[in-house]
């Protein structure tokens, strides 16, 4: 989507509409069905169901904007936690997006720290600035150590969801490291705790069958409590409305056609 704040840029050449345009925040256009699906998922979470929503689409199709709109619309009725995965050389940061979710949780809800004394040592390695006086649990072997860490993460999220629903958003999981993928499968693939809604997004073109996240994402999509949202490109009508709002005037048909050809509706 063409969304920004203040930068000026040269616009597509059009006989009736020349000159630079100041980028600005534009209204949310389209995706009403997908937004409704996400809101229904939150209602299910509020009723005590575990919920997973998987948002897929090409780069630039509007995944982040959809999730931004959803997060903003529910922030007064749910605890919204957000994290992102980033492309990195090598194996990436172990448990990076999961740690970011937990940091967001304790920053928004500081009282959670007091309720986690039993698992503080297990989660301290992910939140060293929160549990400053706690000695992290020594490594006790690969699978057992990871299980203790994931159970501690689960306890924190369960506590956060005790009195209001929690929406945990992780974007761009095609860039997640293996440990984060395993953690996501463990936390989002469980039938409980209720009141917790996981929302993950990925670029469809960047998740081939041989990718280490492919089986994890597919398993989430096959879950009985999952909603799968595959975003399509803007229709011509939606693209015209988007341009009209961006330019603050009606675009010509030539401009709409040229942009549709060049962007594929993204």
ABEGO torsion letter per residue (X at the ends): XBBBAABBBBBBBBAABBEBBBBBBBBBBEGAAAAAAAAAAAAAAAAGBBBBBBBBEBBGAGAAAAAAAAAAAAAAABBBBBBBBBBBBEAEBBGAAAAAAAAAAAAABAAAAAAAAAAAAAAAAABAAABAABBBBBBAEAAAAAAAAAAAAAAAAAAAAAABBBBBBBBGAAABBAAAAAAAAAAAABAOBBGBBBBBBBBAAABBAABAAAAAAAAAAABAABBBBBBBBBBAAAAAAAAAAAAGBBBBAAAAAAAAAAAGGX
